[in-house]
């Protein structure tokens, strides 16, 4: 296995899960791991893993080049939009595993084409690569999706559901995604391939709210909000700033079915993600939400 590994986005939820798996895998015993960390970002969680922490910005090639030490393997967990900077700065790499997103398939998200361009740049770079496309990632207090739904159900007895909560999601637990990254590292045959990495089960938003309520032992009522009304409200809020503009995009994406097939990842990488109910129980018990 790789003797030297360079990881961008290591302080994030996927990075922390991956470092935990690497530390327990005999195949990576003795590997020298460098973790890129933006100046000012919290990196205390990385210290127990005995990694070298290098300050730099994954979006800026010059910043990256100053701290990249010629590591043969690069794991790009930071934004896929920074792929060009990584390709420019890490010219010594011989293997690249990059985490992208299934948002590339969205017809209503304004940056889907940018993901497509980033993936194309990786594919044309000449570097042996594996691209992983996760769905909505959950499993930690900072996952910004399921954790927020848990807080919502905890706080309120009535939950509004845009479009009646019919939108379908297939959330992937962060440990399952990290396991897939690790499997790609250990599978040379995955080079040159791109894999969808969804969770083990798909559910409507209404079902997810009901599952969360059941896991918390709480009774909640739901109120259906017509999508056009929700979109109009979000559009008005969008005038207030970018944060609400993103909310408007998220509501538009509720018209899309976010179920994905992971047959290829299962075949090549042994990928076997847990169902949402199991991951939800872990999140609630493990994060204290």
C-alpha positions as CSV (number, residue, x, y, z in Angstrom):
1,X,0.0,0.0,0.0
2,X,0.9,3.7,-0.2
3,X,3.8,4.8,2.0
4,X,3.0,8.5,1.7
5,X,-0.5,9.9,1.5
6,X,-1.7,13.5,1.1
7,X,-5.3,14.3,2.2
8,X,-7.3,17.4,1.5
9,X,-10.3,18.1,3.6
10,X,-9.1,15.8,6.3
11,X,-10.6,17.8,9.2
12,X,-14.1,17.3,7.7
13,X,-16.5,14.5,8.7
14,X,-15.4,12.2,5.9
15,X,-11.7,12.9,6.6
16,X,-12.1,12.1,10.3
17,X,-13.9,8.8,9.6
18,X,-11.2,7.9,7.0
19,X,-8.3,8.6,9.4
20,X,-10.0,6.4,12.0
21,X,-10.2,3.5,9.4
22,X,-6.6,4.0,8.2
23,X,-5.3,3.9,11.8
24,X,-6.9,0.5,12.2
25,X,-5.9,-1.1,8.9
26,X,-2.7,-3.1,9.0
27,X,-2.2,-2.4,5.3
28,X,-1.4,1.2,6.1
29,X,0.7,0.6,9.2
30,X,3.7,3.0,9.0
31,X,2.2,5.1,6.3
32,X,3.2,8.8,6.5
33,X,0.0,10.9,6.2
34,X,-0.1,14.6,5.6
35,X,-3.4,16.3,6.1
36,X,-4.1,19.7,4.6
37,X,-5.9,22.1,6.9
38,X,-7.0,25.6,6.1
39,X,-5.5,28.2,8.4
40,X,-7.9,28.9,11.3
41,X,-9.9,25.7,10.8
42,X,-10.2,23.3,13.8
43,X,-7.8,20.4,13.4
44,X,-7.6,19.1,17.0
45,X,-9.5,16.0,16.0
46,X,-6.6,15.0,13.7
47,X,-3.9,15.1,16.4
48,X,-4.6,11.6,17.9
49,X,-3.9,10.0,14.5
50,X,-0.2,11.0,14.4
51,X,-0.5,12.7,11.0
52,X,1.4,15.7,9.8
53,X,-0.8,18.8,9.6
54,X,0.0,21.3,6.9
55,X,-1.6,24.6,6.6
56,X,-2.9,25.5,3.2
57,X,-5.8,26.2,0.9
58,X,-7.0,23.5,-1.4
59,X,-8.6,26.1,-3.7
60,X,-5.2,27.8,-4.4
61,X,-2.5,25.9,-6.4
62,X,0.4,28.0,-5.0
63,X,-0.8,27.4,-1.4
64,X,-1.1,23.7,-2.1
65,X,2.2,23.4,-3.8
66,X,4.0,24.8,-0.8
67,X,2.9,22.0,1.5
68,X,2.6,19.1,-1.0
69,X,5.6,16.9,-0.4
70,X,5.5,14.7,-3.4
71,X,3.2,12.1,-1.8
72,X,2.4,9.3,-4.3
73,X,-1.2,9.0,-3.2
74,X,-3.6,12.0,-2.9
75,X,-7.1,11.7,-1.4
76,X,-9.1,14.7,-2.3
77,X,-12.0,15.1,0.2
78,X,-12.2,18.8,-0.1
79,X,-14.6,20.4,-2.6
80,X,-14.6,18.8,-6.0
81,X,-14.5,22.3,-7.4
82,X,-10.9,22.5,-6.2
83,X,-9.9,19.5,-8.3
84,X,-8.1,21.8,-10.8
85,X,-5.9,23.3,-8.1
86,X,-5.0,19.8,-6.8
87,X,-4.1,18.6,-10.3
88,X,-1.9,21.6,-10.8
89,X,-0.1,21.5,-7.4
90,X,0.3,17.8,-6.8
91,X,2.2,16.9,-9.9
92,X,4.1,14.1,-8.3
93,X,1.1,12.0,-7.4
94,X,0.7,8.5,-8.9
95,X,-2.8,7.8,-7.6
96,X,-5.8,10.0,-6.9
97,X,-9.0,9.2,-5.1
98,X,-11.5,12.1,-5.3
99,X,-14.8,12.5,-3.7
100,X,-17.4,14.2,-5.9
101,X,-21.1,14.3,-5.6
102,X,-24.3,12.8,-7.1
103,X,-25.4,16.4,-7.4
104,X,-23.7,16.2,-10.8
105,X,-27.0,14.6,-12.0
106,X,-29.2,17.5,-10.8
107,X,-31.2,19.4,-13.5
108,X,-32.0,22.2,-11.2
109,X,-28.7,22.9,-9.4
110,X,-26.8,25.7,-10.9
111,X,-23.3,24.2,-10.3
112,X,-23.9,20.7,-11.6
113,X,-22.0,21.5,-14.8
114,X,-19.0,22.6,-12.7
115,X,-18.9,19.2,-11.1
116,X,-19.0,17.7,-14.5
117,X,-16.1,19.9,-15.6
118,X,-14.0,19.0,-12.5
119,X,-14.5,15.3,-13.0
120,X,-13.6,15.6,-16.7
121,X,-10.4,17.5,-15.7
122,X,-9.5,14.6,-13.4
123,X,-10.2,12.0,-16.1
124,X,-8.0,13.8,-18.6
125,X,-5.1,14.4,-16.2
126,X,-3.3,11.2,-17.0
127,X,-3.2,10.3,-13.2
128,X,-4.7,7.0,-12.3
129,X,-7.9,8.1,-10.5
130,X,-11.0,6.9,-8.8
131,X,-14.0,9.2,-8.4
132,X,-16.6,8.5,-5.8
133,X,-20.0,10.2,-5.9
134,X,-21.7,10.1,-2.5
135,X,-25.3,11.2,-1.9
136,X,-26.3,13.2,1.1
137,X,-23.7,12.4,3.8
138,X,-24.8,12.0,7.4
139,X,-23.6,10.5,10.7
140,X,-22.0,13.5,12.6
141,X,-23.3,16.6,14.4
142,X,-21.9,18.7,11.5
143,X,-23.5,16.8,8.7
144,X,-25.8,19.8,8.0
145,X,-28.7,17.6,6.8
146,X,-29.9,14.6,8.9
147,X,-28.6,16.3,12.1
148,X,-30.7,19.3,11.3
149,X,-33.8,17.1,10.8
150,X,-33.1,15.5,14.1
151,X,-33.0,18.9,15.8
152,X,-36.1,19.9,14.0
153,X,-38.1,16.9,15.2
154,X,-36.7,17.4,18.7
155,X,-37.7,21.0,18.9
156,X,-41.1,21.0,17.1
157,X,-44.2,18.8,17.3
158,X,-45.4,20.0,13.9
159,X,-43.0,19.7,10.9
160,X,-43.7,21.3,7.5
161,X,-43.1,19.1,4.5
162,X,-42.6,20.8,1.1
163,X,-44.4,18.9,-1.6
164,X,-45.9,16.6,1.1
165,X,-42.5,15.1,1.8
166,X,-42.6,13.0,-1.3
167,X,-39.0,13.7,-2.4
168,X,-36.8,10.6,-2.1
169,X,-33.3,10.6,-0.6
170,X,-30.7,7.8,-0.2
171,X,-28.4,9.2,2.5
172,X,-25.0,7.6,3.0
173,X,-23.4,7.2,6.4
174,X,-20.0,8.8,6.7
175,X,-18.4,5.6,7.8
176,X,-19.7,3.8,4.7
177,X,-18.3,6.5,2.5
178,X,-14.9,6.4,4.3
179,X,-14.9,2.6,3.9
180,X,-15.4,3.1,0.1
181,X,-12.5,5.5,-0.1
182,X,-10.3,3.0,1.7
183,X,-11.5,0.2,-0.6
184,X,-10.7,2.3,-3.7
185,X,-7.1,2.8,-2.3
186,X,-6.7,-0.9,-1.9
187,X,-8.2,-1.8,-5.3
188,X,-5.9,-1.0,-8.2
189,X,-8.6,-2.2,-10.6
190,X,-10.8,0.8,-9.6
191,X,-8.4,3.2,-11.3
192,X,-10.0,5.0,-14.2
193,X,-13.5,4.5,-12.8
194,X,-16.3,6.5,-11.3
195,X,-18.7,5.1,-8.7
196,X,-22.0,6.2,-7.2
197,X,-21.9,5.8,-3.5
198,X,-25.4,6.1,-2.0
199,X,-26.7,4.7,1.2
200,X,-28.3,1.3,1.7
201,X,-31.9,2.4,1.6
202,X,-34.0,5.1,0.0
203,X,-36.8,7.0,1.8
204,X,-39.1,9.9,1.2
205,X,-38.6,13.0,3.3
206,X,-41.9,12.1,5.1
207,X,-40.6,8.6,5.9
208,X,-37.3,10.0,7.2
209,X,-39.1,12.4,9.5
210,X,-41.3,9.5,10.8
211,X,-38.2,7.3,11.3
212,X,-36.5,10.1,13.3
213,X,-39.5,10.7,15.4
214,X,-39.8,7.0,16.2
215,X,-36.1,6.8,17.0
216,X,-36.5,9.7,19.4
217,X,-39.7,8.3,20.9
218,X,-41.6,11.4,19.9
219,X,-44.9,12.0,18.2
220,X,-45.0,14.6,15.5
221,X,-47.6,15.9,13.1
222,X,-46.7,17.0,9.5
223,X,-48.1,19.7,7.4
224,X,-47.9,19.6,3.6
225,X,-46.7,22.7,1.9
226,X,-47.2,22.9,-1.9
227,X,-43.9,23.1,-3.7
228,X,-44.8,26.2,-5.7
229,X,-45.6,28.0,-2.4
230,X,-42.4,26.8,-0.8
231,X,-40.4,27.9,-3.8
232,X,-42.0,31.3,-3.8
233,X,-41.3,31.8,-0.1
234,X,-37.7,30.7,-0.6
235,X,-37.3,33.0,-3.6
236,X,-38.5,36.0,-1.5
237,X,-36.0,35.0,1.2
238,X,-33.3,34.7,-1.4
239,X,-33.5,38.5,-1.8
240,X,-32.1,38.6,1.8
241,X,-28.9,36.8,1.0
242,X,-27.0,33.8,-0.4
243,X,-28.0,31.5,2.5
244,X,-31.7,31.7,1.6
245,X,-30.9,31.5,-2.1
246,X,-29.3,28.1,-1.4
247,X,-32.5,27.2,0.4
248,X,-34.5,28.0,-2.8
249,X,-32.3,25.7,-4.8
250,X,-32.7,22.9,-2.3
251,X,-36.5,23.3,-2.5
252,X,-36.3,23.1,-6.3
253,X,-34.3,19.9,-6.1
254,X,-37.1,18.3,-4.1
255,X,-38.7,17.7,-7.5
256,X,-35.8,15.3,-8.2
257,X,-35.7,11.6,-7.3
258,X,-32.3,11.0,-5.5
259,X,-32.1,7.2,-5.7
260,X,-29.0,5.8,-7.2
261,X,-27.6,2.4,-8.1
262,X,-24.4,1.2,-6.5
263,X,-24.0,-2.2,-8.3
264,X,-20.6,-1.2,-9.7
265,X,-19.2,-0.1,-6.3
266,X,-20.6,-3.3,-4.7
267,X,-18.9,-5.4,-7.4
268,X,-15.5,-3.7,-7.6
269,X,-15.1,-2.4,-4.0
270,X,-17.2,-4.7,-1.9
271,X,-19.4,-1.7,-1.0
272,X,-22.3,-2.7,1.3
273,X,-23.8,0.4,2.9
274,X,-26.0,0.2,6.0
275,X,-29.7,1.1,5.7
276,X,-30.8,4.5,6.9
277,X,-32.5,3.2,10.1
278,X,-29.2,1.7,11.3
279,X,-27.2,4.8,10.5
280,X,-29.8,7.0,12.1
281,X,-29.6,5.0,15.4
282,X,-25.9,5.4,15.4
283,X,-26.1,9.2,14.8
284,X,-28.7,9.7,17.6
285,X,-26.8,7.6,20.1
286,X,-23.3,8.6,19.1
287,X,-23.7,12.4,18.8
288,X,-26.1,13.2,21.6
289,X,-28.4,15.1,19.3
